[in-house]
Amino acid sequence: MGLICFDLDGTLVDPLLGIQRCVDRLCLELGVPPPPRETVAGWIGFGIREGLAGLPGMAEPAALARALDRFDTLYRAQGLYEHEVYEGVHLLLARLKRQGHRLYIVSAKPTAYARRLTFQFDLNLIFDDIFGSDLRDRWQPKTQVFRRLIEQGTLEPGGFMIGDRGDDMRAARDHGLRAVGVTYGYGTREELLGAGAEVLLDSIPALDAWLARELPDREFYDPFSRAE
């Protein structure tokens, strides 16, 4: 039994459609050109605040604060319901929980959004806890988040960090976790390898098979016996 941390966006769920549509609606209301799809995809993993800050007219803190408030309203009403969980995620997570592993989400996504998504996709009983950000705070590298969690005794070295961005891999390497990169999300193979990924996996089934080899524990726990 061990510790396994998952990134959320680009690792367990695909958020692009929900984010893109909310950004398009926001830009329409602001009267500015919406950024192209590839630009919004590049925001994933680095915080929506930093992405919106690059839009025209966002130089003033008050303007950015209003844009974040409006995005929050749009995202809660629409965007959260336009995410897609990657096929095979439920089976993977249930198997890991039956083995008795401690499972966490460590995400750049605001914590309130991450928690809502786990309920939406019936994953809330799988995770021991969920750690995210605040929509209005500046983006913080995950290595800083991990440092805080380890200092407070929540996490310890020796587990796994699974994610689709170089930031996930650096956080794992900095704190003694195994860095497992997935290439079906939004980070490139070069980004992941350059940040120290131990292994790259191209799909949820490939990730499931790799973890089954690395963690061949018996399955005997009820995966739904504990709420996060």
C-alpha positions in Angstrom: 0.0 0.0 0.0 1.3 3.4 -0.8 0.7 7.1 -1.6 -0.5 8.1 -5.1 -1.0 11.7 -6.1 -2.9 12.7 -9.2 -3.0 15.9 -11.1 -6.6 16.6 -12.3 -6.9 18.5 -15.5 -5.3 16.7 -18.4 -4.7 13.6 -16.2 -8.1 12.5 -14.9 -10.4 14.9 -16.7 -10.3 16.9 -20.0 -11.3 20.5 -19.1 -10.7 22.2 -22.4 -14.2 22.5 -23.8 -15.6 23.9 -20.5 -12.8 26.4 -20.1 -12.8 27.5 -23.8 -16.6 28.1 -23.9 -16.5 30.2 -20.7 -13.5 32.2 -21.9 -15.3 32.8 -25.3 -18.4 34.0 -23.5 -16.3 36.3 -21.2 -14.4 37.8 -24.1 -17.7 38.4 -26.0 -19.0 40.3 -22.9 -15.7 42.3 -22.6 -15.7 43.1 -26.3 -12.2 41.6 -26.9 -11.1 38.8 -29.3 -11.2 35.4 -27.8 -7.9 33.5 -27.6 -7.5 30.5 -30.0 -8.0 27.0 -28.7 -4.3 26.3 -28.5 -3.7 29.3 -26.4 -6.4 28.3 -23.9 -5.0 24.7 -23.9 -1.6 26.2 -22.9 -3.2 27.7 -19.8 -4.2 24.3 -18.4 -2.1 23.4 -15.5 -1.0 27.0 -14.9 -4.0 28.7 -13.4 -6.9 30.5 -15.1 -5.9 33.8 -13.4 -2.6 33.9 -15.4 -4.4 33.2 -18.6 -7.1 35.8 -18.2 -4.4 38.3 -17.1 -3.0 38.2 -20.7 -6.3 39.4 -22.3 -6.6 43.0 -23.5 -7.7 45.4 -20.9 -6.6 43.3 -17.9 -3.6 45.4 -16.9 -5.5 47.0 -14.0 -6.0 44.7 -11.0 -9.6 45.9 -10.7 -10.4 44.8 -14.3 -8.8 41.4 -13.7 -10.7 41.0 -10.5 -14.0 41.7 -12.3 -13.1 39.3 -15.1 -12.3 36.5 -12.6 -15.6 37.1 -10.8 -17.5 36.8 -14.1 -15.5 33.7 -15.2 -16.3 32.1 -11.9 -20.0 32.7 -12.4 -19.9 31.3 -16.0 -17.7 28.3 -15.0 -19.9 27.3 -12.1 -23.1 27.6 -14.2 -21.8 26.0 -17.4 -18.1 25.1 -17.7 -17.9 22.5 -14.9 -20.6 20.5 -16.7 -18.6 20.4 -20.0 -15.6 18.5 -18.6 -15.1 14.9 -19.7 -13.6 12.2 -17.5 -11.1 10.1 -19.4 -12.3 6.7 -20.3 -11.0 4.1 -17.8 -10.4 6.5 -14.9 -13.1 5.1 -12.7 -11.8 1.5 -13.1 -8.2 2.5 -12.5 -9.0 4.5 -9.3 -11.4 1.9 -7.9 -8.7 -0.8 -8.4 -6.1 1.3 -6.6 -8.4 2.0 -3.7 -9.3 -1.7 -3.4 -5.5 -2.3 -3.0 -5.6 0.1 0.0 -3.5 3.0 -1.5 -4.0 6.5 -0.3 -5.1 8.6 -3.2 -4.9 12.4 -3.4 -5.6 15.1 -6.1 -3.0 17.9 -6.2 -4.2 20.4 -8.8 -3.6 23.9 -10.1 -7.4 24.1 -10.4 -9.3 26.0 -7.6 -10.1 23.6 -4.8 -13.8 24.3 -5.0 -13.9 23.4 -8.7 -11.9 20.2 -8.1 -14.2 19.1 -5.3 -17.3 19.8 -7.4 -15.9 17.7 -10.3 -15.2 14.7 -8.1 -18.8 14.7 -7.0 -20.0 15.3 -10.5 -18.1 12.2 -11.8 -18.7 10.0 -8.7 -15.1 10.1 -7.6 -15.5 11.9 -4.3 -15.4 8.7 -2.2 -12.2 7.5 -3.9 -9.9 10.3 -2.8 -8.5 10.8 0.7 -8.2 14.5 0.1 -8.1 17.2 -2.6 -5.6 20.0 -2.7 -6.1 22.9 -5.2 -5.6 26.6 -5.5 -7.7 29.7 -5.1 -9.0 31.3 -8.3 -7.8 34.8 -7.3 -4.3 33.8 -6.1 -1.3 33.8 -8.4 -0.3 30.5 -9.8 2.0 28.6 -7.5 4.4 25.8 -8.6 3.3 22.4 -7.3 6.7 21.9 -5.7 5.7 24.7 -3.2 2.3 23.0 -2.6 4.1 19.6 -2.0 6.5 21.2 0.4 3.6 22.6 2.5 1.8 19.3 2.5 4.9 17.4 3.5 5.7 19.9 6.3 2.2 19.4 7.7 2.5 15.6 7.6 -0.1 15.0 4.9 2.3 13.6 2.4 5.6 11.8 2.6 8.4 10.9 0.2 8.2 7.6 -1.6 4.9 7.7 -3.4 3.9 8.5 -6.9 2.9 11.8 -8.6 1.0 11.3 -11.9 0.5 14.3 -14.2 0.6 15.7 -17.7 2.8 18.8 -17.0 6.5 19.4 -16.3 5.4 21.2 -13.2 4.0 17.9 -11.8 7.3 16.1 -12.6 9.4 18.7 -10.9 7.3 18.6 -7.8 7.7 14.9 -7.6 11.4 15.0 -8.1 11.9 17.8 -5.6 10.1 15.8 -2.9 11.1 12.2 -3.3 8.1 10.9 -5.3 8.2 9.0 -8.5 7.5 11.2 -11.5 5.0 9.5 -13.8 4.1 11.5 -16.9 1.0 11.0 -19.1 1.1 12.2 -22.7 -2.7 12.2 -23.4 -3.1 15.5 -21.6 -1.7 19.0 -22.4 2.0 18.7 -21.7 4.4 17.5 -24.5 6.7 14.5 -24.2 9.7 16.9 -24.3 8.2 19.0 -21.4 7.7 15.9 -19.3 11.1 14.3 -20.0 12.9 17.6 -19.5 11.3 18.0 -16.1 12.4 14.5 -15.0 9.6 12.1 -15.8 10.7 8.6 -14.9 8.2 7.0 -17.4 5.8 8.3 -20.0 2.4 6.6 -20.5 0.2 7.3 -23.5 -3.3 6.3 -22.2 -5.3 5.4 -19.1 -5.0 1.7 -19.9 -1.2 2.0 -20.2 -1.1 3.8 -16.9 -3.3 1.2 -15.3 -1.1 -1.6 -16.6 2.1 0.1 -15.4 0.8 0.7 -11.9 -0.4 -2.9 -11.7 3.2 -4.0 -12.4 4.7 -1.5 -9.9 2.1 -2.1 -7.2 1.0 -5.7 -7.4 -0.9 -5.6 -4.1 -4.0 -7.7 -3.4 -7.3 -6.1 -3.8 -9.4 -6.5 -0.7 -10.6 -3.0 0.5 -14.0 -1.6 -0.3 -13.2 1.5 -2.5 -16.2 3.3 -1.3 -15.9 2.8 2.4 -14.4 6.3 3.2 -15.4 9.8 2.1 -12.6 12.2 1.2 
